[in-house]
Amino acid sequence: MTIRFNPKGYQPTKKERIEHNFDNFERKVGKALDYLNAGEVTKDQFINEIRVAHGNFKRNQRVIYNSED
C-alpha cells in the first residue's frame, strides 16, 4: 500500500475562495447590523465597520483573482 503525502494539504479552488470571501463579508455586515439594531454602536461606528469589511473584501478578491490556480 502506497501512502501519498501532500505537504501543502488541502488547497481550496478559486471558486471556493471567492465564496468563502463573500460569506465572510456577509457575516461581518450582518454582525455590524445586529450591533446597530441592538443600540450597541453608533451610526458612525456602523458605517466604519461596513467600510472596513468592504475594504477587506475588495483586497481579498484582488488577491484571489491575481493568484495563479
TORDOKOL-832820 format. One record per residue: residue number from 1; x, y, z of N, C-alpha, C in turn. Coordinates in pm, whole numbers. Layout:
TORDOKOL-832820
<k = NUM, n.c1 = X, n.c2 = Y, n.c3 = Z, ca.c1 = X, ca.c2 = Y, ca.c3 = Z, c.c1 = X, c.c2 = Y, c.c3 = Z> .
...
***
This chain:
TORDOKOL-832820
<k = 1, n.c1 = 84, n.c2 = -118, n.c3 = 0, ca.c1 = 0, ca.c2 = 0, ca.c3 = 0, c.c1 = 89, c.c2 = 125, c.c3 = 0> .
<k = 2, n.c1 = 60, n.c2 = 216, n.c3 = -91, ca.c1 = 137, ca.c2 = 339, ca.c3 = -101, c.c1 = 62, c.c2 = 451, c.c3 = -32> .
<k = 3, n.c1 = 130, n.c2 = 523, n.c3 = 53, ca.c1 = 71, ca.c2 = 639, ca.c3 = 119, c.c1 = 127, c.c2 = 763, c.c3 = 53> .
<k = 4, n.c1 = 38, n.c2 = 843, n.c3 = 0, ca.c1 = 82, ca.c2 = 967, ca.c3 = -65, c.c1 = 77, c.c2 = 1081, c.c3 = 36> .
<k = 5, n.c1 = 181, n.c2 = 1161, n.c3 = 33, ca.c1 = 189, ca.c2 = 1272, ca.c3 = 127, c.c1 = 182, c.c2 = 1403, c.c3 = 49> .
<k = 6, n.c1 = 88, n.c2 = 1487, n.c3 = 86, ca.c1 = 72, ca.c2 = 1617, ca.c3 = 22, c.c1 = 114, c.c2 = 1723, c.c3 = 123> .
<k = 7, n.c1 = 235, n.c2 = 1777, n.c3 = 112, ca.c1 = 283, ca.c2 = 1872, ca.c3 = 213, c.c1 = 204, c.c2 = 2003, c.c3 = 220> .
<k = 8, n.c1 = 137, n.c2 = 2040, n.c3 = 112, ca.c1 = 59, ca.c2 = 2163, ca.c3 = 113, c.c1 = -78, c.c2 = 2145, c.c3 = 177> .
<k = 9, n.c1 = -124, n.c2 = 2023, n.c3 = 188, ca.c1 = -255, ca.c2 = 1999, ca.c3 = 243, c.c1 = -364, c.c2 = 2036, c.c3 = 143> .
<k = 10, n.c1 = -485, n.c2 = 2052, n.c3 = 192, ca.c1 = -598, ca.c2 = 2084, ca.c3 = 104, c.c1 = -587, c.c2 = 2228, c.c3 = 57> .
<k = 11, n.c1 = -595, n.c2 = 2250, n.c3 = -72, ca.c1 = -594, ca.c2 = 2384, ca.c3 = -129, c.c1 = -730, c.c2 = 2410, c.c3 = -193> .
<k = 12, n.c1 = -807, n.c2 = 2505, n.c3 = -140, ca.c1 = -938, ca.c2 = 2532, ca.c3 = -199, c.c1 = -924, c.c2 = 2589, c.c3 = -340> .
<k = 13, n.c1 = -1025, n.c2 = 2564, n.c3 = -422, ca.c1 = -1024, ca.c2 = 2618, ca.c3 = -557, c.c1 = -1052, c.c2 = 2768, c.c3 = -551> .
<k = 14, n.c1 = -1029, n.c2 = 2834, n.c3 = -663, ca.c1 = -1054, ca.c2 = 2978, ca.c3 = -670, c.c1 = -1201, c.c2 = 3009, c.c3 = -641> .
<k = 15, n.c1 = -1291, n.c2 = 2926, n.c3 = -695, ca.c1 = -1433, ca.c2 = 2947, ca.c3 = -672, c.c1 = -1467, c.c2 = 2934, c.c3 = -524> .
<k = 16, n.c1 = -1411, n.c2 = 2834, n.c3 = -457, ca.c1 = -1436, ca.c2 = 2816, ca.c3 = -313, c.c1 = -1381, c.c2 = 2934, c.c3 = -234> .
<k = 17, n.c1 = -1266, n.c2 = 2985, n.c3 = -272, ca.c1 = -1209, ca.c2 = 3100, ca.c3 = -201, c.c1 = -1295, c.c2 = 3224, c.c3 = -219> .
<k = 18, n.c1 = -1350, n.c2 = 3244, n.c3 = -339, ca.c1 = -1438, ca.c2 = 3358, ca.c3 = -365, c.c1 = -1565, c.c2 = 3346, c.c3 = -281> .
<k = 19, n.c1 = -1624, n.c2 = 3227, n.c3 = -279, ca.c1 = -1746, ca.c2 = 3205, ca.c3 = -200, c.c1 = -1720, c.c2 = 3229, c.c3 = -52> .
<k = 20, n.c1 = -1607, n.c2 = 3179, n.c3 = -3, ca.c1 = -1574, ca.c2 = 3198, ca.c3 = 139, c.c1 = -1555, c.c2 = 3347, c.c3 = 170> .
<k = 21, n.c1 = -1488, n.c2 = 3419, n.c3 = 79, ca.c1 = -1466, ca.c2 = 3562, ca.c3 = 99, c.c1 = -1599, c.c2 = 3636, c.c3 = 106> .
<k = 22, n.c1 = -1692, n.c2 = 3602, n.c3 = 17, ca.c1 = -1822, ca.c2 = 3668, ca.c3 = 17, c.c1 = -1902, c.c2 = 3633, c.c3 = 142> .
<k = 23, n.c1 = -1898, n.c2 = 3506, n.c3 = 183, ca.c1 = -1967, ca.c2 = 3464, ca.c3 = 305, c.c1 = -1912, c.c2 = 3538, c.c3 = 427> .
<k = 24, n.c1 = -1781, n.c2 = 3556, n.c3 = 430, ca.c1 = -1717, ca.c2 = 3628, ca.c3 = 540, c.c1 = -1764, c.c2 = 3773, c.c3 = 542> .
<k = 25, n.c1 = -1774, n.c2 = 3836, n.c3 = 425, ca.c1 = -1822, ca.c2 = 3975, ca.c3 = 415, c.c1 = -1965, c.c2 = 3984, c.c3 = 464> .
<k = 26, n.c1 = -2052, n.c2 = 3892, n.c3 = 418, ca.c1 = -2191, ca.c2 = 3893, ca.c3 = 462, c.c1 = -2203, c.c2 = 3876, c.c3 = 613> .
<k = 27, n.c1 = -2121, n.c2 = 3788, n.c3 = 670, ca.c1 = -2124, ca.c2 = 3764, ca.c3 = 815, c.c1 = -2085, c.c2 = 3890, c.c3 = 892> .
<k = 28, n.c1 = -1980, n.c2 = 3958, n.c3 = 845, ca.c1 = -1935, ca.c2 = 4078, ca.c3 = 917, c.c1 = -2037, c.c2 = 4191, c.c3 = 907> .
<k = 29, n.c1 = -2100, n.c2 = 4207, n.c3 = 789, ca.c1 = -2203, ca.c2 = 4310, ca.c3 = 774, c.c1 = -2324, c.c2 = 4276, c.c3 = 861> .
<k = 30, n.c1 = -2362, n.c2 = 4149, n.c3 = 863, ca.c1 = -2475, ca.c2 = 4107, ca.c3 = 946, c.c1 = -2450, c.c2 = 4131, c.c3 = 1094> .
<k = 31, n.c1 = -2328, n.c2 = 4102, n.c3 = 1137, ca.c1 = -2293, ca.c2 = 4124, ca.c3 = 1277, c.c1 = -2297, c.c2 = 4273, c.c3 = 1311> .
<k = 32, n.c1 = -2245, n.c2 = 4357, n.c3 = 1220, ca.c1 = -2247, ca.c2 = 4502, ca.c3 = 1243, c.c1 = -2391, c.c2 = 4552, c.c3 = 1249> .
<k = 33, n.c1 = -2477, n.c2 = 4499, n.c3 = 1162, ca.c1 = -2617, ca.c2 = 4539, ca.c3 = 1162, c.c1 = -2687, c.c2 = 4496, c.c3 = 1290> .
<k = 34, n.c1 = -2654, n.c2 = 4378, n.c3 = 1339, ca.c1 = -2711, ca.c2 = 4332, ca.c3 = 1467, c.c1 = -2673, c.c2 = 4426, c.c3 = 1580> .
<k = 35, n.c1 = -2545, n.c2 = 4465, n.c3 = 1583, ca.c1 = -2498, ca.c2 = 4557, ca.c3 = 1687, c.c1 = -2569, c.c2 = 4692, c.c3 = 1677> .
<k = 36, n.c1 = -2590, n.c2 = 4740, n.c3 = 1554, ca.c1 = -2659, ca.c2 = 4869, ca.c3 = 1535, c.c1 = -2803, c.c2 = 4859, c.c3 = 1582> .
<k = 37, n.c1 = -2871, n.c2 = 4752, n.c3 = 1545, ca.c1 = -3012, ca.c2 = 4735, ca.c3 = 1585, c.c1 = -3026, c.c2 = 4719, c.c3 = 1736> .
<k = 38, n.c1 = -2925, n.c2 = 4662, n.c3 = 1801, ca.c1 = -2930, ca.c2 = 4645, ca.c3 = 1946, c.c1 = -2891, c.c2 = 4773, c.c3 = 2019> .
<k = 39, n.c1 = -2846, n.c2 = 4874, n.c3 = 1945, ca.c1 = -2808, ca.c2 = 5001, ca.c3 = 2006, c.c1 = -2672, c.c2 = 4998, c.c3 = 2072> .
<k = 40, n.c1 = -2589, n.c2 = 4899, n.c3 = 2037, ca.c1 = -2457, ca.c2 = 4886, ca.c3 = 2099, c.c1 = -2352, c.c2 = 4974, c.c3 = 2031> .
<k = 41, n.c1 = -2378, n.c2 = 5016, n.c3 = 1907, ca.c1 = -2284, ca.c2 = 5101, ca.c3 = 1835, c.c1 = -2359, c.c2 = 5219, c.c3 = 1776> .
<k = 42, n.c1 = -2286, n.c2 = 5326, n.c3 = 1749, ca.c1 = -2346, ca.c2 = 5443, ca.c3 = 1686, c.c1 = -2350, c.c2 = 5422, c.c3 = 1535> .
<k = 43, n.c1 = -2420, n.c2 = 5513, n.c3 = 1467, ca.c1 = -2429, ca.c2 = 5506, ca.c3 = 1321, c.c1 = -2291, c.c2 = 5519, c.c3 = 1257> .
<k = 44, n.c1 = -2208, n.c2 = 5608, n.c3 = 1312, ca.c1 = -2073, ca.c2 = 5626, ca.c3 = 1257, c.c1 = -1987, c.c2 = 5501, c.c3 = 1274> .
<k = 45, n.c1 = -1999, n.c2 = 5436, n.c3 = 1390, ca.c1 = -1924, ca.c2 = 5312, ca.c3 = 1412, c.c1 = -1971, c.c2 = 5204, c.c3 = 1316> .
<k = 46, n.c1 = -2101, n.c2 = 5199, n.c3 = 1291, ca.c1 = -2157, ca.c2 = 5102, ca.c3 = 1198, c.c1 = -2102, c.c2 = 5126, c.c3 = 1057> .
<k = 47, n.c1 = -2102, n.c2 = 5251, n.c3 = 1013, ca.c1 = -2051, ca.c2 = 5285, ca.c3 = 880, c.c1 = -1904, c.c2 = 5247, c.c3 = 869> .
<k = 48, n.c1 = -1828, n.c2 = 5271, n.c3 = 975, ca.c1 = -1686, ca.c2 = 5235, ca.c3 = 973, c.c1 = -1668, c.c2 = 5084, c.c3 = 962> .
<k = 49, n.c1 = -1748, n.c2 = 5007, n.c3 = 1035, ca.c1 = -1739, ca.c2 = 4861, ca.c3 = 1027, c.c1 = -1767, c.c2 = 4812, c.c3 = 885> .
<k = 50, n.c1 = -1867, n.c2 = 4872, n.c3 = 821, ca.c1 = -1901, ca.c2 = 4835, ca.c3 = 682, c.c1 = -1785, c.c2 = 4870, c.c3 = 589> .
<k = 51, n.c1 = -1726, n.c2 = 4987, n.c3 = 608, ca.c1 = -1613, ca.c2 = 5027, ca.c3 = 523, c.c1 = -1494, c.c2 = 4933, c.c3 = 539> .
<k = 52, n.c1 = -1467, n.c2 = 4895, n.c3 = 663, ca.c1 = -1355, ca.c2 = 4804, ca.c3 = 688, c.c1 = -1382, c.c2 = 4668, c.c3 = 624> .
<k = 53, n.c1 = -1504, n.c2 = 4616, n.c3 = 644, ca.c1 = -1540, ca.c2 = 4486, ca.c3 = 587, c.c1 = -1533, c.c2 = 4490, c.c3 = 435> .
<k = 54, n.c1 = -1580, n.c2 = 4600, n.c3 = 375, ca.c1 = -1577, ca.c2 = 4611, ca.c3 = 229, c.c1 = -1435, c.c2 = 4624, c.c3 = 177> .
<k = 55, n.c1 = -1351, n.c2 = 4698, n.c3 = 248, ca.c1 = -1210, ca.c2 = 4709, ca.c3 = 209, c.c1 = -1140, c.c2 = 4575, c.c3 = 213> .
<k = 56, n.c1 = -1166, n.c2 = 4499, n.c3 = 319, ca.c1 = -1107, ca.c2 = 4365, ca.c3 = 330, c.c1 = -1158, c.c2 = 4274, c.c3 = 219> .
<k = 57, n.c1 = -1287, n.c2 = 4284, n.c3 = 188, ca.c1 = -1346, ca.c2 = 4203, ca.c3 = 82, c.c1 = -1279, c.c2 = 4234, c.c3 = -52> .
<k = 58, n.c1 = -1266, n.c2 = 4362, n.c3 = -83, ca.c1 = -1205, ca.c2 = 4401, ca.c3 = -212, c.c1 = -1059, c.c2 = 4356, c.c3 = -220> .
<k = 59, n.c1 = -985, n.c2 = 4374, n.c3 = -111, ca.c1 = -845, ca.c2 = 4333, ca.c3 = -111, c.c1 = -833, c.c2 = 4182, c.c3 = -130> .
<k = 60, n.c1 = -916, n.c2 = 4106, n.c3 = -59, ca.c1 = -912, ca.c2 = 3960, ca.c3 = -72, c.c1 = -951, c.c2 = 3916, c.c3 = -213> .
<k = 61, n.c1 = -1050, n.c2 = 3984, n.c3 = -273, ca.c1 = -1089, ca.c2 = 3947, ca.c3 = -410, c.c1 = -972, c.c2 = 3971, c.c3 = -507> .
<k = 62, n.c1 = -901, n.c2 = 4082, n.c3 = -489, ca.c1 = -785, ca.c2 = 4110, ca.c3 = -576, c.c1 = -680, c.c2 = 4001, c.c3 = -560> .
<k = 63, n.c1 = -654, n.c2 = 3962, n.c3 = -437, ca.c1 = -554, ca.c2 = 3858, ca.c3 = -411, c.c1 = -598, c.c2 = 3726, c.c3 = -475> .
<k = 64, n.c1 = -726, n.c2 = 3692, n.c3 = -463, ca.c1 = -777, ca.c2 = 3567, ca.c3 = -518, c.c1 = -767, c.c2 = 3569, c.c3 = -671> .
<k = 65, n.c1 = -814, n.c2 = 3677, n.c3 = -733, ca.c1 = -813, ca.c2 = 3682, ca.c3 = -879, c.c1 = -672, c.c2 = 3688, c.c3 = -937> .
<k = 66, n.c1 = -578, n.c2 = 3747, n.c3 = -861, ca.c1 = -442, ca.c2 = 3756, ca.c3 = -911, c.c1 = -359, c.c2 = 3632, c.c3 = -881> .
<k = 67, n.c1 = -413, n.c2 = 3543, n.c3 = -798, ca.c1 = -338, ca.c2 = 3420, ca.c3 = -767, c.c1 = -341, c.c2 = 3327, c.c3 = -886> .
<k = 68, n.c1 = -243, n.c2 = 3244, n.c3 = -894, ca.c1 = -235, ca.c2 = 3150, ca.c3 = -1005, c.c1 = -281, c.c2 = 3013, c.c3 = -958> .
<k = 69, n.c1 = -398, n.c2 = 2973, n.c3 = -1006, ca.c1 = -453, ca.c2 = 2841, ca.c3 = -972, c.c1 = -466, c.c2 = 2760, c.c3 = -1100> .
***
